[in-house]
């Protein structure tokens, strides 16, 4: 209570309304799996486009997995799934890279034999993967430096000073000086005397890296000295200060502490010249990068496994959909599915796992595979999708024009599109699969009659209506939890109420709090009913909220427990639309 100690007028703010609950987002998705490059076992920043993904995780080029022989199974499934996700209406995505045994490409700039680590300079790809096998080129830049320019040059700068030769006609003598504090010193420590007519050129570097996938990155106005604000070894550091640099820089330099300004400049100048270049570029080729083997489910403490990748998503509260596109093509498919389900079933996760069927499976094989899954937090989709290959090039018959991809990337995008256009309470089915040319297996009506009751969601070609998702069931044997929309809408309600009532913790547990709770949740559910998410012609039929002595015992109150009972009548999808038609006679009465 405020204190009133002196006579006067006191103006205080107060509230006459209950707290409100804001509905949480339901369309943010997370993908886990192998990519061409990018940090391993580390959650990405929120990605909102395919371009965002490619800047960090590389291109759509195939993976060179050491234990996968079939070319079709070397497809970069996750990257293609990201493309399908955005094409089908997805907007917000997290990615965690899983990788097993891959190596980062590297190349030495200075590596004398024998060499101490402090005397080495090594260029290396920032992340493991065959995409890091590329070319790093250096171009020395120079600009004329007047005395005032030399005075204002930053610490760590390098300058080349030309003086006339001893005899007429001799070439000029070039001496290099580095700036230390306010003085310019040569390699022997002799200071430079700056005179008005000095012929000096301030030296810098322009560095360009091109990786195996054709991505290139340029870094301009770099310096040779470690004290320079844009020192080569700082801008391309292995552990940069900026997270943006750590995610997006393709290459790094491991520069020993024993390397000084003159040694670094000499090492770069000694590199081979770039063939056909007229600007004096020097280059080194990074090699040895590998993609390793296909990742496994593994343990959540082992970086590079699917389980570890999923563990990085625990703190991302906005994620509501998780998938591992293409994991069903690898040997550890069943274990990865189990890891996805376990992740989605975590307490207060409020997520659903979108599962892929195995490629080239027949309907009977899919039925057998479905039998080993039973979860009200997972949905299984079949078959795989055949789409146009974005990597196809005219005249290259060795690159297929069509590519077969897992359905999860498309389906997760459809989930997001459905939520935006209609609402999470609407089943994400009878929706067009954008980008699909056809499906790996043509599902007819009798086949779906076999698969649908088992909880296998089929993707079908419907004559006159195109390629559609034609199922919305959970992979669950519980009759109370049959539909994807049920699970996802309850996730939405639970997460919204959970996060929207945190203010109530440690409040005095009495009638005033109970009334506030009832009003807060009731207002939220009323809005849901008015938007068409709840069944019933009246509020009483649609939901109820109880929070009073009927829901709590004295023991609950003594132990600090507030118990609120909420009932909602959710809308079920019209999965079976039945019209009964009979004959009538001309004189029949209504």
C-alpha positions in Angstrom: 0.0 0.0 0.0 1.2 3.5 -0.7 2.1 5.7 2.2 0.3 9.0 2.9 2.4 10.9 5.4 2.0 14.6 4.4 -1.2 16.5 3.7 -1.8 16.9 -0.1 -3.4 15.5 -3.2 -2.2 12.1 -4.4 -2.8 10.9 -8.0 -2.4 7.1 -8.5 -2.8 4.9 -11.5 -5.1 1.9 -11.3 -6.7 -0.7 -13.6 -10.3 -1.6 -13.9 -9.9 -4.4 -16.4 -8.5 -7.9 -16.3 -5.2 -8.8 -17.9 -5.4 -10.0 -21.5 -4.0 -13.1 -23.2 -2.4 -12.7 -26.5 -2.4 -15.8 -28.8 1.0 -17.3 -29.5 2.3 -17.9 -33.0 1.8 -21.3 -34.4 3.6 -21.3 -37.7 7.3 -20.9 -36.8 9.1 -24.1 -37.9 12.4 -25.7 -37.2 14.4 -28.1 -39.5 17.3 -30.3 -38.5 19.6 -32.1 -40.8 22.8 -32.0 -42.9 23.6 -29.0 -45.1 26.5 -27.9 -47.4 28.0 -25.7 -44.8 27.2 -23.7 -41.6 27.8 -24.1 -37.9 27.2 -27.7 -36.6 24.9 -28.2 -33.7 24.1 -24.5 -33.3 20.6 -22.9 -33.7 20.4 -20.4 -36.5 19.0 -16.9 -36.3 15.4 -16.7 -37.4 15.4 -17.2 -41.2 12.7 -15.5 -43.3 13.7 -16.4 -46.8 15.7 -18.9 -48.9 18.4 -16.2 -49.3 18.8 -16.0 -45.5 19.3 -19.8 -45.5 21.8 -19.9 -48.3 24.0 -17.1 -46.8 24.6 -19.3 -43.7 24.0 -22.9 -44.8 25.0 -22.9 -48.5 23.4 -23.9 -51.7 21.1 -26.6 -52.9 24.0 -28.6 -54.3 24.1 -32.3 -53.5 25.9 -33.6 -50.4 28.9 -35.8 -50.7 28.1 -38.2 -47.9 30.7 -40.9 -47.6 28.3 -43.7 -46.6 25.6 -43.0 -49.2 26.2 -44.5 -52.6 22.9 -43.8 -54.4 23.0 -40.4 -56.2 19.3 -39.7 -55.4 20.0 -40.1 -51.7 22.9 -37.6 -51.8 20.3 -34.9 -52.5 20.6 -31.9 -50.2 17.1 -32.7 -48.8 17.1 -30.0 -46.1 18.0 -27.2 -48.4 15.3 -28.2 -50.9 12.8 -28.6 -48.0 13.6 -25.0 -47.0 12.8 -23.9 -50.6 9.6 -25.9 -50.6 8.7 -24.5 -47.2 8.9 -20.8 -48.3 7.2 -21.6 -51.7 4.2 -23.1 -49.8 3.7 -20.2 -47.5 6.2 -20.6 -44.7 7.6 -17.4 -43.2 9.7 -18.1 -40.1 12.2 -20.9 -39.8 15.1 -22.1 -37.6 17.7 -24.5 -38.8 20.1 -26.6 -36.9 22.8 -28.4 -38.9 23.6 -32.1 -38.1 26.8 -33.5 -39.5 28.9 -36.6 -38.8 32.7 -36.7 -39.3 33.0 -33.9 -41.8 36.3 -32.0 -42.2 36.9 -28.3 -42.9 38.9 -27.3 -46.0 42.2 -25.5 -45.3 45.5 -24.4 -46.8 48.8 -23.0 -45.3 50.0 -19.6 -46.2 53.1 -19.9 -44.0 54.1 -23.3 -42.6 57.8 -23.8 -42.4 59.2 -27.2 -41.5 59.5 -27.6 -38.6 57.1 -24.8 -37.5 55.8 -23.7 -34.2 52.1 -22.8 -34.1 53.0 -19.2 -33.5 54.9 -19.0 -36.8 52.0 -20.4 -39.0 49.3 -18.8 -41.0 46.6 -21.1 -42.2 43.5 -20.3 -44.2 40.5 -22.6 -43.4 36.8 -22.8 -44.2 34.7 -21.6 -41.2 32.7 -24.8 -41.1 33.2 -28.4 -42.2 31.9 -29.5 -45.6 32.9 -30.1 -49.2 31.5 -26.6 -50.0 34.6 -25.1 -48.3 37.0 -26.4 -51.0 37.6 -23.2 -52.8 40.0 -20.4 -53.8 41.3 -17.6 -51.5 42.9 -14.7 -53.5 44.7 -11.7 -52.2 45.2 -8.4 -54.1 47.5 -5.8 -52.6 46.1 -2.3 -52.9 48.0 1.0 -52.7 47.3 4.7 -52.6 49.7 7.6 -52.6 50.3 8.9 -49.0 51.1 12.5 -48.4 52.8 13.5 -45.1 49.4 14.4 -43.6 48.0 11.0 -44.7 50.9 9.2 -42.9 50.2 11.2 -39.8 46.6 10.2 -39.8 47.1 6.6 -40.8 45.9 4.1 -38.1 48.2 2.1 -35.9 49.4 -1.1 -37.6 49.4 0.4 -41.2 52.1 -0.5 -43.7 53.7 1.9 -46.1 56.2 1.5 -49.0 58.6 4.4 -49.3 60.6 4.8 -52.6 63.9 6.5 -52.8 66.3 7.1 -55.7 68.9 4.5 -56.5 72.6 5.1 -55.8 73.4 5.7 -59.4 71.4 7.5 -62.2 69.2 5.0 -64.0 69.0 2.6 -61.1 65.5 1.5 -60.1 64.1 3.2 -57.0 64.8 1.5 -53.6 61.6 0.5 -51.8 61.6 0.3 -48.0 58.6 -0.8 -46.0 57.6 0.8 -42.7 54.9 -0.2 -40.2 53.3 2.3 -37.9 53.8 1.8 -34.2 52.0 4.4 -32.2 53.0 7.7 -33.8 56.3 6.4 -35.4 57.0 4.6 -38.7 59.6 1.9 -38.2 61.3 -0.5 -40.7 62.1 -4.1 -40.0 65.3 -3.1 -38.2 63.5 -0.5 -36.0 64.9 2.5 -38.0 62.3 5.3 -38.0 61.0 7.0 -41.1 61.7 10.7 -41.5 58.7 12.2 -43.1 59.6 15.1 -45.5 57.3 17.2 -47.7 58.5 15.5 -50.9 58.3 11.9 -49.7 57.2 9.2 -52.2 55.1 6.8 -50.1 52.3 4.5 -50.8 49.9 3.2 -48.1 49.5 -0.6 -48.6 46.3 -2.6 -48.0 44.6 -5.8 -49.0 41.5 -6.9 -50.8 40.6 -10.6 -50.1 38.1 -12.7 -52.1 37.0 -16.2 -51.4 35.0 -18.4 -53.8 33.7 -21.7 -52.4 32.9 -24.9 -54.3 29.3 -23.9 -54.8 30.1 -20.6 -56.5 29.4 -18.4 -53.5 32.0 -15.5 -53.3 32.8 -13.1 -50.6 35.1 -10.0 -50.7 36.7 -8.2 -47.8 38.2 -4.8 -48.7 40.5 -2.3 -47.0 42.3 -4.8 -44.8 45.5 -4.1 -43.0 48.7 -6.2 -42.4 49.4 -5.2 -38.8 47.7 -6.7 -35.8 47.0 -3.2 -34.4 45.2 -2.1 -37.5 41.4 -1.6 -37.0 40.8 -3.9 -40.0 43.6 -6.3 -39.5 43.4 -9.3 -41.8 43.6 -11.7 -38.9 40.8 -9.9 -37.0 38.3 -9.5 -39.8 38.8 -13.1 -40.7 39.4 -14.4 -37.2 38.4 -18.0 -36.3 36.3 -16.6 -33.4 35.1 -13.2 -34.6 33.5 -10.8 -32.1 30.3 -10.4 -34.3 27.8 -13.3 -34.5 26.9 -12.1 -38.0 30.5 -12.6 -39.1 30.6 -16.0 -37.4 27.5 -17.1 -39.3 28.1 -15.6 -42.7 31.9 -15.3 -43.3 32.9 -18.3 -45.4 36.6 -18.4 -44.6 38.9 -17.7 -41.6 42.6 -17.2 -41.0 44.5 -18.9 -38.2 47.3 -16.4 -37.7 50.1 -17.2 -35.2 51.1 -14.7 -32.6 54.7 -14.8 -33.8 53.8 -13.4 -37.3 54.6 -9.7 -37.7 53.5 -7.2 -40.3 56.4 -7.7 -42.6 56.2 -11.5 -42.5 52.5 -11.5 -43.3 53.0 -9.2 -46.3 56.0 -11.3 -47.5 54.0 -14.5 -47.1 51.1 -13.2 -49.3 53.5 -11.8 -51.9 55.2 -15.2 -52.2 52.0 -17.0 -53.0 51.5 -18.1 -56.7 50.0 -15.6 -59.1 46.4 -16.1 -60.1 46.5 -17.4 -63.7 45.3 -14.8 -66.3 45.0 -12.1 -63.7 46.3 -8.6 -64.5 45.9 -7.1 -61.1 48.7 -9.0 -59.3 46.4 -11.3 -57.3 47.9 -14.1 -55.3 46.0 -17.2 -54.4 45.8 -20.3 -52.4 43.5 -23.3 -52.8 41.6 -24.7 -49.8 41.2 -28.5 -50.0 40.3 -31.4 -47.8 36.7 -30.4 -46.9 34.3 -33.3 -46.6 30.7 -33.8 -45.7 31.3 -36.9 -43.7 28.7 -39.6 -43.2 25.0 -39.3 -42.9 24.2 -38.0 -39.4 22.6 -40.4 -36.9 20.1 -39.9 -34.1 22.8 -40.3 -31.5 22.8 -38.7 -28.0 21.8 -35.2 -27.3 25.2 -34.6 -25.8 27.1 -35.4 -29.0 27.4 -32.5 -31.4 26.4 -33.3 -35.0 23.7 -35.8 -34.1 20.0 -35.3 -34.7 19.3 -35.5 -31.0 21.8 -32.8 -30.3 20.4 -30.6 -33.0 16.9 -31.0 -31.5 18.2 -30.1 -28.1 19.3 -26.7 -29.4 15.7 -25.9 -30.1 14.5 -26.4 -26.5 14.9 -22.7 -25.7 13.2 -21.4 -28.8 9.7 -21.0 -27.4 8.2 -19.7 -30.7 8.8 -23.0 -32.5 5.6 -25.0 -32.9 6.5 -27.4 -35.8 9.6 -29.6 -36.0 10.9 -31.8 -38.9 14.0 -33.5 -40.1 13.5 -33.4 -43.9 15.2 -36.3 -45.7 16.3 -38.2 -42.5 14.0 -41.1 -43.5 16.3 -41.7 -46.5 19.3 -42.6 -44.2 20.1 -45.8 -42.3 19.1 -44.3 -38.9 15.6 -43.3 -40.1 13.6 -45.0 -37.3 15.7 -43.6 -34.5 15.5 -40.1 -35.9 11.7 -40.4 -36.0 11.7 -41.5 -32.4 14.0 -38.5 -31.5 11.5 -36.1 -33.2 8.6 -37.6 -31.4 10.4 -37.5 -28.0 11.3 -33.8 -28.6 7.7 -32.9 -29.5 6.3 -34.7 -26.5 8.5 -32.9 -24.0 6.6 -31.2 -21.2 5.4 -27.7 -22.2 7.0 -28.0 -25.6 3.7 -27.2 -27.5 5.0 -28.7 -30.7 4.1 -31.2 -33.4 6.5 -33.4 -35.3 6.0 -33.7 -39.1 7.3 -37.1 -40.1 8.4 -38.3 -43.6 7.6 -41.8 -44.9 10.6 -43.6 -46.4 11.4 -43.1 -50.1 10.2 -45.7 -52.6 8.0 -47.4 -50.0 4.9 -49.2 -51.2 1.6 -48.6 -49.4 1.9 -51.9 -47.5 5.4 -50.9 -46.3 4.2 -47.6 -45.1 1.4 -49.4 -43.2 4.1 -51.5 -41.5 6.2 -48.5 -40.7 3.2 -46.6 -39.3 2.6 -49.5 -36.9 5.8 -48.7 -34.9 4.7 -45.1 -34.3 2.0 -44.1 -31.8 2.0 -40.4 -30.7 -0.6 -37.7 -30.4 2.2 -35.2 -31.2 3.2 -36.5 -34.6 1.8 -36.7 -38.1 3.1 -39.0 -40.9 2.9 -38.0 -44.6 3.2 -40.2 -47.7 4.5 -40.4 -50.4 7.5 -38.3 -51.4 7.0 -35.4 -53.9 8.5 -35.1 -57.4 9.3 -31.5 -58.4 11.4 -29.6 -60.9 15.1 -29.7 -60.1 16.3 -26.1 -59.6 19.9 -27.3 -60.3 19.1 -28.5 -63.9 21.0 -26.8 -66.6 20.2 -26.8 -70.3 22.5 -29.2 -72.2 23.5 -31.1 -69.0 21.8 -34.5 -69.3 23.8 -35.7 -66.3 21.7 -33.5 -64.0 18.1 -34.8 -63.7 15.4 -32.3 -64.5 13.2 -33.7 -61.8 14.0 -34.5 -58.2 12.2 -36.5 -55.5 11.9 -34.8 -52.2 10.5 -35.6 -48.7 7.0 -34.2 -48.1 7.8 -32.6 -44.7 9.2 -29.4 -46.3 6.0 -28.9 -48.3 3.7 -29.8 -45.5 5.3 -27.5 -42.9 4.9 -24.6 -45.4 1.2 -25.6 -45.8 0.8 -25.6 -42.1 2.0 -22.0 -41.9 -0.1 -20.9 -44.9 -3.2 -22.5 -43.4 -2.6 -20.8 -40.1 -2.2 -17.4 -41.8 -5.1 -17.6 -44.2 -7.6 -19.5 -42.1 -6.4 -20.3 -38.6 -4.7 -23.1 -36.6 -8.1 -24.6 -35.8 -8.6 -25.4 -39.5 -7.2 -28.8 -40.6 -4.2 -28.3 -42.9 -5.6 -30.6 -45.6 -7.3 -30.2 -49.0 -4.5 -27.7 -49.6 -2.5 -27.4 -52.9 1.1 -28.6 -52.8 2.9 -25.8 -54.6 5.8 -26.9 -56.7 4.7 -30.6 -57.0 4.8 -32.1 -60.5 3.5 -35.4 -59.2 4.0 -37.8 -56.4 6.4 -40.7 -56.1 3.5 -43.1 -55.7 0.0 -42.5 -57.2 -2.4 -42.9 -54.4 -5.9 -44.0 -55.5 -9.1 -44.0 -53.4 -8.9 -47.7 -52.3 -5.3 -47.2 -51.2 -6.3 -44.3 -49.1 -9.2 -46.2 -47.6 -6.5 -48.6 -46.3 -4.0 -45.9 -45.1 -6.3 -43.1 -43.7 -7.8 -45.0 -40.8 -4.2 -45.9 -39.7 -3.2 -42.2 -39.5 -1.1 -42.1 -42.7 -1.8 -38.7 -44.4 -1.7 -39.1 -48.2 -0.7 -36.6 -50.8 -2.8 -37.2 -53.9 -3.4 -35.9 -57.4 -7.1 -35.0 -57.6 -8.4 -34.7 -61.2 -9.4 -31.1 -61.9 -8.0 -29.9 -58.5 -4.3 -30.6 -58.8 -1.8 -31.9 -56.2 -3.3 -31.8 -52.7 -2.7 -32.9 -49.1 -5.5 -35.3 -48.6 -5.2 -36.2 -45.0 -5.1 -34.5 -41.6 -4.7 -37.3 -39.0 -2.3 -37.8 -36.1 -0.1 -41.0 -35.9 -2.1 -41.9 -32.7 -4.2 -44.8 -31.6 -6.0 -42.6 -29.1 -9.5 -41.9 -30.5 -9.7 -38.6 -28.5 -6.6 -37.3 -30.5 -7.4 -38.1 -34.1 -6.7 -34.9 -36.1 -3.7 -32.7 -36.7 -5.9 -29.6 -36.1 -7.0 -30.9 -32.7 -3.4 -31.3 -31.5 -2.2 -28.0 -33.0 -5.2 -26.0 -31.7 -4.7 -27.4 -28.2 -1.0 -26.5 -28.4 -2.0 -23.0 -29.3 -4.5 -22.8 -26.4 -2.2 -24.3 -23.8 0.8 -22.2 -24.8 -1.2 -19.0 -25.0 -2.8 -19.5 -21.5 0.5 -20.7 -20.1 2.5 -17.6 -21.2 -0.4 -15.2 -20.8 -1.0 -15.9 -17.1 2.5 -15.8 -15.7 1.6 -12.6 -14.0 -0.5 -14.7 -11.5 2.4 -16.5 -10.0 2.9 -15.4 -6.3 -0.2 -13.2 -6.3 -2.4 -13.6 -3.2 -4.4 -16.8 -3.8 -7.9 -15.5 -3.1 -11.3 -14.6 -4.6 -9.9 -11.5 -6.3 -7.2 -13.5 -8.1 -9.7 -16.2 -9.1 -12.1 -13.7 -10.6 -9.3 -12.1 -12.5 -8.2 -15.4 -13.8 -11.7 -16.4 -14.9 -12.2 -13.0 -16.6 -8.8 -13.2 -18.4 -9.2 -16.7 -19.8 -12.9 -16.2 -20.5 -12.2 -13.1 -22.6 -9.5 -15.0 -24.6 -11.8 -18.0 -25.3 -14.7 -15.6 -26.2 -12.6 -14.2 -28.9 -11.7 -17.7 -30.1 -15.4 -18.6 -30.3 -16.3 -15.4 -32.1 -13.6 -16.2 -34.7 -15.1 -19.6 -35.4 -12.6 -21.8 -33.6 -15.0 -23.2 -31.1 -18.2 -25.2 -31.5 -21.6 -24.1 -30.2 -24.3 -21.5 -30.8 -23.7 -19.8 -27.5 -20.8 -19.1 -25.2 -22.1 -21.6 -22.7 -21.9 -24.3 -25.3 -18.5 -23.3 -26.6 -16.5 -23.2 -23.3 -16.4 -22.8 -19.6 -13.9 -21.5 -17.1 -14.0 -22.5 -13.4 -11.7 -21.2 -10.8 -13.2 -21.2 -7.3 -13.7 -23.4 -4.2 -15.2 -26.1 -6.5 -11.8 -26.6 -8.2 -9.6 -26.2 -5.1 -9.5 -27.8 -1.7 -8.1 -26.3 1.4 -5.0 -28.5 0.9 -4.5 -26.9 -2.5 -4.6 -23.5 -0.9 -2.3 -24.4 1.9 0.2 -25.7 -0.6 0.0 -22.6 -2.8 -1.9 -24.2 -5.7 -4.4 -22.4 -7.8 -6.5 -24.8 -9.9 -8.5 -23.6 -12.9 -10.7 -26.0 -14.9 -11.2 -25.0 -18.6 -13.4 -26.9 -21.0 -13.6 -26.1 -24.8 -15.7 -27.5 -27.6 -13.2 -27.5 -30.5 -14.2 -27.7 -34.1 -13.5 -31.1 -35.8 -12.8 -31.2 -39.5 -15.5 -32.4 -41.9 -13.4 -35.4 -43.0 -16.4 -37.3 -44.4 -18.9 -35.2 -46.2 -22.1 -37.3 -46.7 -25.1 -36.3 -48.7 -28.1 -38.7 -48.5 -30.2 -38.6 -51.6 -33.5 -40.5 -52.1 -36.3 -40.5 -54.6 -39.5 -38.6 -54.1 -42.9 -38.8 -55.9 -44.5 -35.8 -57.6 -47.3 -35.7 -55.0 -45.1 -36.2 -52.0 -45.6 -33.7 -49.2 -42.7 -32.0 -47.4 
